[in-house]
Amino acid sequence: MIIGIGTDICNIERIERTLERFGDRFRNRVFTEVEQAKAERRKDTAGTYAKRWAAKEACSKALGTGLRMGIAWKDMAVTNRRSGQPVMHVTGWAADRLAELTPEGHEAVIHVTLTDDHPWAQAVVVIEALPLSDEPSQAPAIRSSDARATP
Ligand SMILES: CC(C)(COP(=O)(O)OP(=O)(O)OC[C@H]1O[C@@H](n2cnc3c(N)ncnc32)[C@H](O)[C@@H]1OP(=O)(O)O)[C@@H](O)C(=O)NCCC(=O)NCCS
């Protein structure tokens, strides 16, 4: 069953201006090392950051919290599989919120998709709760995608 859905659209030029104005203060506050490494080695640095910014906003909506002052942005982070497919990881407050949302006897899976077409970057996040099997060696309540994703 679907337990959360969120979307966001982000202006790449606004991110570009924020990067110029605030530099590392903005980078380090919002993006993980993995996200920064991906963006900085790409030609479209601002577009790569903008997609990840949109993903964080979309995820906060799917979690039902939306944007709050003092939010720990790095607790929602994107990596990519070898195929390029993005994967959303939640830690800290976002993982706590996901656990609250997840019905008993279920595990949560976060689906994320990103796109950009200058000057816009967009993300959609869907959170699905899957029933846990009765097998003794069942998966943890919140599936970690870390083992399946590469930076
Ligand atoms: C996936 C694909 C359709 C994206 O199309 P596009 O018009 O170039 O780019 P968009 O702006 O719409 O989307 C880009 C985002 O798509 C996502 N994406 C890339 N590969 C993906 C995949 N295999 N599955 C799902 N999403 C994917 C990524 O999130 C990417 O943004 P990011 O790299 O900053 O995370 C295109 O890259 C493609 O056909 N890839 C085929 C697989 C491939 O060539 N893989 C190369 C490594 S094996």
Ligand as a Chemical Component Dictionary entry (heavy atoms), coordinates in Angstrom:
data_LIG
# 
_chem_comp.id                   LIG 
_chem_comp.type                 NON-POLYMER 
_chem_comp.pdbx_formal_charge   0 
_chem_comp.three_letter_code    LIG 
# 
loop_
_chem_comp_atom.comp_id 
_chem_comp_atom.atom_id 
_chem_comp_atom.alt_atom_id 
_chem_comp_atom.type_symbol 
_chem_comp_atom.charge 
_chem_comp_atom.model_Cartn_x 
_chem_comp_atom.model_Cartn_y 
_chem_comp_atom.model_Cartn_z 
_chem_comp_atom.pdbx_ordinal 
LIG C1  C1  C 0 17.371 7.067  -17.615 1  
LIG C2  C2  C 0 17.408 8.015  -18.812 2  
LIG C3  C3  C 0 16.162 7.749  -19.654 3  
LIG C4  C4  C 0 17.414 9.469  -18.310 4  
LIG O1  O1  O 0 16.995 10.317 -19.343 5  
LIG P1  P1  P 0 17.473 11.839 -19.550 6  
LIG O2  O2  O 0 16.445 12.520 -20.352 7  
LIG O3  O3  O 0 18.873 11.825 -20.009 8  
LIG O4  O4  O 0 17.561 12.515 -18.128 9  
LIG P2  P2  P 0 16.454 13.096 -17.130 10 
LIG O5  O5  O 0 16.825 14.517 -16.841 11 
LIG O6  O6  O 0 15.049 12.867 -17.551 12 
LIG O7  O7  O 0 16.687 12.198 -15.826 13 
LIG C5  C5  C 0 17.946 12.137 -15.244 14 
LIG C6  C6  C 0 17.773 11.299 -14.017 15 
LIG O8  O8  O 0 17.250 10.022 -14.370 16 
LIG C7  C7  C 0 17.586 9.109  -13.349 17 
LIG N1  N1  N 0 18.031 7.857  -13.944 18 
LIG C8  C8  C 0 19.168 7.628  -14.610 19 
LIG N2  N2  N 0 19.246 6.338  -14.961 20 
LIG C9  C9  C 0 18.130 5.734  -14.504 21 
LIG C10 C10 C 0 17.635 4.413  -14.533 22 
LIG N3  N3  N 0 18.316 3.424  -15.118 23 
LIG N4  N4  N 0 16.450 4.151  -13.971 24 
LIG C11 C11 C 0 15.751 5.119  -13.352 25 
LIG N5  N5  N 0 16.169 6.412  -13.274 26 
LIG C12 C12 C 0 17.357 6.701  -13.856 27 
LIG C13 C13 C 0 18.675 9.749  -12.516 28 
LIG O9  O9  O 0 18.128 10.122 -11.260 29 
LIG C14 C14 C 0 19.067 10.976 -13.324 30 
LIG O10 O10 O 0 19.494 12.067 -12.545 31 
LIG P3  P3  P 0 20.844 11.936 -11.684 32 
LIG O11 O11 O 0 21.835 11.218 -12.543 33 
LIG O12 O12 O 0 21.225 13.350 -11.387 34 
LIG O13 O13 O 0 20.469 11.145 -10.456 35 
LIG C15 C15 C 0 18.660 7.809  -19.678 36 
LIG O14 O14 O 0 19.783 8.173  -18.928 37 
LIG C16 C16 C 0 18.785 6.377  -20.161 38 
LIG O15 O15 O 0 18.126 5.958  -21.093 39 
LIG N6  N6  N 0 19.639 5.587  -19.560 40 
LIG C17 C17 C 0 19.758 4.186  -19.986 41 
LIG C18 C18 C 0 20.602 3.478  -19.066 42 
LIG C19 C19 C 0 22.023 3.872  -19.283 43 
LIG O16 O16 O 0 22.434 4.355  -20.302 44 
LIG N7  N7  N 0 22.830 3.638  -18.258 45 
LIG C20 C20 C 0 24.185 4.019  -18.300 46 
LIG C21 C21 C 0 24.945 3.299  -17.217 47 
LIG S1  S1  S 0 24.894 1.552  -17.494 48 
# 
loop_
_chem_comp_bond.comp_id 
_chem_comp_bond.atom_id_1 
_chem_comp_bond.atom_id_2 
_chem_comp_bond.value_order 
_chem_comp_bond.pdbx_ordinal 
LIG C1  C2  SING 1  
LIG C2  C3  SING 2  
LIG C2  C4  SING 3  
LIG C2  C15 SING 4  
LIG C4  O1  SING 5  
LIG O1  P1  SING 6  
LIG P1  O2  DOUB 7  
LIG P1  O3  SING 8  
LIG P1  O4  SING 9  
LIG O4  P2  SING 10 
LIG P2  O5  DOUB 11 
LIG P2  O6  SING 12 
LIG P2  O7  SING 13 
LIG O7  C5  SING 14 
LIG C5  C6  SING 15 
LIG C6  O8  SING 16 
LIG C6  C14 SING 17 
LIG O8  C7  SING 18 
LIG C7  N1  SING 19 
LIG C7  C13 SING 20 
LIG N1  C8  SING 21 
LIG N1  C12 SING 22 
LIG C8  N2  DOUB 23 
LIG N2  C9  SING 24 
LIG C9  C10 SING 25 
LIG C9  C12 DOUB 26 
LIG C10 N3  SING 27 
LIG C10 N4  DOUB 28 
LIG N4  C11 SING 29 
LIG C11 N5  DOUB 30 
LIG N5  C12 SING 31 
LIG C13 O9  SING 32 
LIG C13 C14 SING 33 
LIG C14 O10 SING 34 
LIG O10 P3  SING 35 
LIG P3  O11 DOUB 36 
LIG P3  O12 SING 37 
LIG P3  O13 SING 38 
LIG C15 O14 SING 39 
LIG C15 C16 SING 40 
LIG C16 O15 DOUB 41 
LIG C16 N6  SING 42 
LIG N6  C17 SING 43 
LIG C17 C18 SING 44 
LIG C18 C19 SING 45 
LIG C19 O16 DOUB 46 
LIG C19 N7  SING 47 
LIG N7  C20 SING 48 
LIG C20 C21 SING 49 
LIG C21 S1  SING 50 
# 
